[in-house]
Amino acid sequence: MTERTTTARTGATATGFDRRLLPPMILGSVLNPVNSTIIAVTLIPIGNALGVPPSQTAWLVSALYLATALGQPVVGRLIDLFGPRRLFLISTSLVGVAGVVGTLAPNLGVLIGSRVLLGFGTCAGYPAAMALLRSEERRTGIRSPAGVLTALAVANQTIAVIGPLLGGLLVSVGGWRATFALNVPLAALAVALGLLRLPRHTPPGGSDAPAAGTAPRTRLATRLDLPGMALFAGMLVALLLFLMNLRPEDWYLPVIGAAAGAGFVRRELRAPAPFIDLRVLGGNTPLLVTYGRALVTYTVSYAFLYGFTQWTEEGYGLSPFHAGLVQIPMFLVAIGVSLLSGRSTAVRGKLLVGALGQVAACVVMLTLAGDSPVWTLVLVALVFGVPQGLNSLALQNCVYAQADSERIASSAGLLRTFAYIGSMVASATAALSFGPHVTTGGMHHLAWFMLGAGVVYLLLTVLDRTLGRNSDATGAAAGV
């Protein structure tokens, strides 16, 4: 199928972005953040209902991110090769299955299994959206439609921040199981929109196209680089399992991860069509720095989301609904900041202000106590709203400008992978900080860790001389 045929079937105009792609793009990309954040206010109710401490309910967070961190670049690579439609439909269908399993789960083990399914099910949304952006750029000749990038970022930030409030409302109305049942109608709507709106796509040939005369099955295996994917999975699983439960007796996990990592590097440097082209990635220092920046900023963001929210419930005494209510100011500030800054192509200023905002919020967290007035909790949420509205948008713009055009989906998946590794670090640190009970002292310990990560993020931004060039790369942006 040619690009002209695909365009005709979607009803797109020759000169503008096809707006009918926006609903499935946005809904698919928010399935992960809604499940990431809605769990924040349900950890305590789930622990009370199933009789397990916070150190065990933390696996509900870790399981989702273990699956998603592994699946995002893999699914992204499949989207680069085969187009977004079929991967989007398969993945979002799995979200619905996970919702049913989680709703009916009789114990923590099954509930964790449903979160693993959710992780894999939400892998396709964001890489598919970025791939569609790139294909629309090729079709229209309009580079980096800033309005669409902003819409994606605002939607993700809206869901990420409103998630705790929505979770608290669902828990108060239908119990914690209602937060899992929500995935069933969301998945059904996403599948319907995908069937109706996403174009049937035959990926173009290119540097990854196999040689003529190769057997179809061999050709497919070569293009997928299954050994590279397996080694990447082994490396990442060992690393994340170690981060989930930091214990000296698990020393063998980083050893396994290092061995798998060495094998992965050796394989990718020799493979004719590597899963992750380390030769290209290694020469793309700005993109590597962007990934490093994503790791530390999401560590801070998720430590606040999970740690601070648990403290407002158990350490401060708020109900799940009121704990979510406290974060409304962060939701409002984040959305406002994103909308105001979305049209600007200058990422350096966004990243600097975002880094300073995280540092300031961590300092305010260190002043909180169990008897602090409620307005101080609201103040922390307000301050955190600024980096929440700036950082993910700026990082997304960086990847869009810095990544290889033919690997945009897998590059976007890697951005999410680094973000999820950050969330795993945050979850593990929160579990170590709190132990069996969530206390103010544990929250302060977590805040010191967050402050250190925020300073690293600030230094990575201040010392990065390449950020100014991103404005030039995205300067030809056009609105939707």
C-alpha positions in Angstrom: 0.0 0.0 0.0 1.4 3.3 -0.9 1.5 6.4 1.3 -1.0 8.1 -1.1 -3.5 5.2 -0.6 -3.0 5.3 3.1 -3.6 9.1 3.2 -6.8 8.7 1.1 -8.2 6.1 3.4 -7.6 8.2 6.5 -9.2 11.2 4.9 -6.3 13.4 5.6 -5.7 16.6 3.7 -2.6 17.0 1.7 -1.2 19.9 3.7 -2.4 19.4 7.3 -2.1 16.9 10.1 -4.9 14.4 10.1 -6.8 15.3 13.2 -8.7 12.1 13.2 -5.6 10.4 14.4 -5.5 12.4 17.6 -8.1 10.4 19.6 -6.5 7.0 19.3 -3.0 8.6 19.7 -3.9 10.3 22.9 -6.0 7.5 24.4 -3.3 4.9 23.6 -0.6 7.0 25.1 -2.4 7.7 28.4 -3.3 4.1 29.2 0.1 3.7 30.9 0.1 6.9 33.0 -3.5 6.4 34.1 -2.5 3.0 35.5 0.8 4.3 36.8 -0.8 7.1 38.9 -4.2 5.7 39.9 -2.4 3.0 41.9 -0.8 5.6 44.1 -3.9 6.1 46.3 -4.9 2.4 46.2 -1.7 0.9 47.7 -2.8 1.5 51.3 -6.4 0.2 50.7 -5.1 -2.9 48.9 -2.6 -3.6 51.6 -5.3 -3.3 54.3 -7.7 -5.5 52.3 -5.1 -8.2 51.6 -3.1 -7.9 54.8 0.2 -7.0 53.3 2.7 -4.2 54.2 3.8 -1.4 51.9 7.0 -3.2 51.1 4.9 -5.9 49.3 2.3 -3.6 47.7 5.3 -1.8 46.1 5.4 -4.8 43.7 2.2 -3.5 42.2 4.2 -0.5 41.0 7.3 -2.4 40.1 5.5 -5.1 38.1 3.9 -2.6 35.8 7.2 -0.8 35.1 9.3 -4.0 34.8 6.9 -5.2 32.0 6.7 -1.8 30.4 10.4 -0.9 30.6 11.1 -4.2 28.8 8.2 -4.0 26.3 8.4 -0.4 25.2 11.5 -0.5 23.0 10.6 -4.0 21.7 7.2 -2.9 20.7 8.6 0.3 19.4 11.0 -1.6 17.1 8.1 -3.7 15.9 6.2 -0.5 15.1 9.2 0.9 13.2 9.2 -2.3 11.1 5.5 -3.1 10.7 3.6 0.1 11.4 1.5 1.1 14.4 -2.0 -0.3 13.7 -1.7 -4.0 14.5 0.6 -3.5 17.5 -1.8 -0.9 18.8 -4.8 -3.2 18.5 -3.1 -6.2 20.1 -1.6 -4.2 23.0 -4.8 -2.3 23.9 -6.8 -5.5 23.8 -4.4 -6.9 26.4 -5.2 -3.9 28.6 -8.8 -5.0 28.7 -7.9 -8.6 29.7 -5.6 -7.2 32.4 -8.5 -5.1 33.7 -10.7 -8.2 34.1 -7.9 -10.2 35.8 -7.2 -7.4 38.3 -10.9 -6.8 39.1 -11.3 -10.5 40.0 -7.9 -11.1 41.6 -8.2 -13.1 44.8 -4.8 -12.3 46.2 -1.7 -10.1 45.8 0.1 -12.6 43.4 -2.7 -12.5 40.8 -3.0 -8.8 41.2 0.7 -8.4 40.5 0.2 -10.6 37.4 -2.6 -8.3 36.2 -0.2 -5.4 36.5 2.4 -7.2 34.4 -0.3 -7.7 31.7 -1.1 -4.0 32.0 2.5 -3.2 31.5 2.8 -5.1 28.3 -0.6 -4.0 27.1 0.2 -0.3 27.4 3.5 -0.6 25.5 2.3 0.4 22.1 0.4 3.6 22.7 3.2 6.1 23.0 5.6 4.7 20.4 2.7 4.4 18.0 1.8 8.0 18.5 5.4 9.1 17.8 5.5 6.9 14.7 2.3 8.4 13.4 3.7 11.9 14.0 6.7 11.1 11.9 4.7 9.5 9.1 2.4 12.6 9.0 5.5 14.8 8.9 6.7 12.9 5.8 3.3 13.1 4.2 2.6 16.8 4.8 6.2 18.1 4.7 5.6 20.0 8.0 8.3 19.3 10.5 7.5 18.5 14.1 3.8 19.7 14.6 4.2 21.4 17.9 0.5 21.5 18.6 0.3 17.7 18.4 3.4 17.2 20.5 1.9 19.6 23.1 -1.5 17.8 23.0 0.3 14.4 23.7 2.3 15.9 26.5 -0.7 17.7 28.1 -2.9 14.6 27.9 -0.2 12.5 29.6 0.4 15.1 32.2 -3.3 15.6 32.8 -3.8 11.9 33.4 -0.6 11.5 35.4 -1.6 14.2 37.8 -5.4 13.6 37.9 -4.8 9.9 38.4 -4.6 10.0 42.2 -7.8 12.1 42.4 -9.6 9.7 40.0 -8.3 6.7 42.0 -9.4 8.2 45.3 -12.9 8.8 43.8 -13.1 5.2 42.4 -12.0 3.8 45.7 -14.5 5.8 47.7 -17.3 4.7 45.3 -16.5 1.1 44.3 -13.4 0.0 46.3 -9.9 -0.5 45.0 -11.1 -3.1 42.5 -12.9 -0.3 40.6 -9.5 1.1 39.6 -8.7 -2.1 37.7 -12.2 -2.4 36.2 -11.7 1.0 34.6 -9.3 -0.6 32.1 -12.1 -2.6 30.5 -14.1 0.3 28.9 -10.9 2.3 28.2 -9.4 -0.7 26.3 -12.7 -1.2 24.4 -12.7 2.4 23.4 -9.1 2.4 22.3 -9.5 -0.7 20.2 -12.6 0.8 18.5 -10.8 4.0 17.8 -7.8 2.1 16.5 -9.9 0.1 14.1 -11.7 3.2 12.8 -8.9 5.8 12.7 -5.5 4.2 12.4 -4.3 3.7 8.8 -3.4 0.3 7.4 0.3 0.7 6.9 3.0 -1.2 5.0 6.4 0.0 6.3 8.8 1.3 3.8 12.1 -0.5 3.0 15.3 1.1 4.1 18.6 0.3 5.8 16.9 -2.5 7.7 15.3 -4.1 4.6 16.6 -7.7 4.1 18.4 -8.9 1.1 16.4 -10.2 -1.8 16.0 -13.9 -1.9 16.0 -14.4 1.8 13.4 -16.9 3.1 10.4 -15.0 4.7 10.8 -16.7 8.1 14.6 -16.1 8.2 14.1 -12.5 6.9 11.6 -11.8 9.7 13.9 -13.2 12.4 16.8 -11.2 11.1 14.8 -7.9 11.1 13.5 -8.5 14.6 17.0 -9.4 16.0 15.6 -11.9 18.5 18.9 -12.6 20.2 19.4 -8.9 20.8 16.0 -8.6 22.3 16.5 -11.6 24.5 19.9 -10.2 25.8 18.3 -6.8 26.4 15.5 -8.5 28.3 17.9 -10.4 30.5 19.9 -7.3 31.2 16.9 -5.2 32.1 15.1 -7.8 34.1 18.1 -8.5 36.3 18.7 -4.8 36.9 15.1 -4.0 37.7 14.7 -7.1 40.0 17.7 -5.9 41.9 16.3 -2.4 42.2 12.9 -3.6 43.3 14.3 -5.1 46.5 17.9 -3.9 47.3 19.5 -6.7 49.4 23.1 -7.8 49.7 22.1 -11.4 49.2 20.9 -10.5 45.7 24.4 -9.6 44.5 24.2 -12.1 41.7 21.5 -10.1 39.9 23.7 -7.2 38.9 26.3 -9.7 37.8 23.8 -11.4 35.6 22.7 -8.0 34.3 26.3 -7.1 33.5 27.0 -10.3 31.7 23.8 -10.0 29.6 24.7 -6.4 29.0 28.1 -7.3 27.6 26.5 -9.9 25.4 24.0 -7.4 24.2 26.6 -4.9 23.3 28.6 -7.5 21.4 25.5 -8.7 19.6 24.3 -5.3 18.6 27.6 -4.1 17.3 27.8 -7.1 14.9 24.1 -7.6 13.9 23.2 -6.5 10.4 19.9 -5.1 11.6 20.3 -4.6 15.3 17.4 -4.2 17.8 19.1 -1.1 19.2 21.7 0.3 16.8 24.5 1.1 19.3 26.7 2.4 16.6 24.2 5.1 15.8 23.1 5.6 19.4 26.7 5.8 20.7 27.4 8.6 18.2 24.3 10.5 19.3 25.5 12.1 22.5 22.6 14.6 22.9 20.1 11.7 22.7 22.1 9.7 25.3 22.1 12.7 27.7 18.3 13.1 27.1 17.9 9.5 28.3 20.0 10.1 31.3 18.1 13.3 32.1 14.8 11.3 31.8 16.1 8.7 34.3 16.8 11.2 37.1 13.8 13.5 36.5 11.3 10.6 36.5 13.0 9.2 39.6 12.1 12.5 41.4 8.6 12.7 39.9 7.6 9.1 40.8 9.1 9.3 44.2 6.9 12.2 44.9 3.9 10.6 43.3 4.2 7.3 45.3 6.0 8.3 48.4 4.4 11.7 49.1 0.9 10.3 48.4 1.4 7.3 50.7 2.6 9.7 53.4 -0.4 12.0 53.1 -2.6 8.9 53.7 -0.8 6.9 56.4 1.7 9.5 57.8 -0.6 12.5 57.7 -4.0 10.8 58.0 -5.9 11.8 54.9 -8.4 9.5 53.2 -7.5 8.2 49.7 -10.0 10.7 48.2 -8.6 13.6 50.1 -5.0 12.5 49.3 -5.9 12.8 45.6 -7.7 16.1 46.2 -4.5 17.6 47.6 -2.8 17.0 44.2 -5.4 19.0 42.2 -3.2 22.1 42.3 -0.4 20.2 40.7 -2.8 19.1 38.0 -3.9 22.6 37.3 -0.4 24.1 37.3 1.0 21.4 35.2 -1.7 21.8 32.5 -1.4 25.5 32.5 2.4 25.5 32.2 2.3 22.9 29.4 -0.3 25.0 27.4 1.7 28.2 27.9 5.1 26.7 27.0 4.0 24.2 24.4 4.3 26.4 21.3 7.8 27.5 22.3 10.6 25.5 20.6 13.2 26.4 23.2 13.8 23.3 25.4 16.7 24.6 27.5 14.6 27.1 29.4 11.9 24.5 30.1 14.4 22.0 31.4 16.2 24.6 33.6 13.0 25.8 35.2 11.7 22.3 35.6 15.0 21.2 37.3 14.8 24.2 39.7 11.2 23.5 40.4 12.0 19.9 41.5 14.8 21.1 43.7 12.5 23.7 45.3 9.7 21.3 45.9 12.0 18.7 47.6 13.3 21.5 49.9 9.7 22.3 50.9 9.0 18.6 51.5 11.8 18.5 54.1 9.9 21.1 56.2 6.7 19.0 56.5 5.6 17.2 59.6 2.6 15.2 60.8 1.1 18.4 62.2 1.8 20.7 59.3 -1.2 22.7 58.1 -2.9 21.4 55.0 -1.9 24.4 53.0 1.8 23.3 53.1 0.8 20.1 51.4 -1.0 22.1 48.8 2.1 24.3 48.4 4.3 21.3 47.6 1.8 20.2 45.0 1.8 23.6 43.5 5.5 23.8 43.2 5.7 20.3 41.7 3.2 21.3 39.1 5.8 23.5 37.3 8.3 20.7 36.6 5.5 18.3 35.9 4.3 20.6 33.1 7.7 21.3 31.6 10.0 18.3 31.9 8.1 15.6 30.0 7.2 18.0 27.2 10.8 19.2 26.8 12.2 15.6 26.9 9.6 14.5 24.3 10.6 17.4 22.0 14.3 16.5 22.5 13.8 12.9 21.4 11.7 13.9 18.4 14.5 16.2 17.3 17.5 14.0 18.2 16.3 10.5 17.2 17.0 8.7 13.9 13.9 9.2 11.7 13.6 5.5 10.9 13.8 4.5 14.5 11.5 7.1 16.1 9.1 4.6 17.7 11.9 2.5 19.3 13.7 5.7 20.4 10.5 6.9 22.0 10.1 3.5 23.6 13.6 3.9 25.1 12.7 7.2 26.5 9.9 5.6 28.4 12.2 2.7 29.4 14.6 5.1 31.1 11.6 6.8 32.7 10.4 3.5 34.0 13.8 2.6 35.4 13.6 5.9 37.2 10.2 4.9 38.6 11.7 1.6 39.8 14.5 3.5 41.5 11.8 5.7 43.1 9.7 2.7 44.2 12.7 0.9 45.7 13.8 4.0 47.5 10.3 4.6 48.9 10.1 1.0 50.1 13.5 1.4 51.8 12.6 4.7 53.3 9.3 3.6 54.8 9.8 0.0 55.7 6.7 -1.6 57.3 5.0 1.8 58.1 4.9 5.1 56.4 6.3 7.8 58.7 7.3 11.4 58.5 11.0 10.5 59.1 10.8 8.1 56.1 9.3 10.8 54.0 12.2 13.1 54.9 14.7 10.4 54.0 13.0 10.0 50.6 13.0 13.8 50.1 16.7 14.0 50.6 17.2 11.3 48.0 14.9 13.2 45.6 16.8 16.4 46.3 20.1 14.7 45.2 18.5 13.4 42.0 17.1 16.8 41.3 20.5 18.4 41.6 21.9 15.8 39.2 19.2 16.7 36.7 20.0 20.4 37.0 23.7 19.8 36.4 22.9 17.6 33.3 20.9 20.5 31.9 23.3 23.3 32.8 26.3 21.5 31.3 24.5 20.3 28.1 25.7 22.7 25.3 23.6 20.9 22.6 20.2 21.9 23.9 20.0 25.1 22.0 20.2 23.2 18.7 16.9 21.4 19.5 15.1 24.7 19.0 16.5 24.9 15.4 15.5 21.3 14.8 11.9 21.9 15.8 11.6 25.5 14.8 9.6 24.8 11.7 6.7 23.5 13.8 3.2 24.0 12.9 0.0 23.6 14.8 -2.6 21.0 14.4 
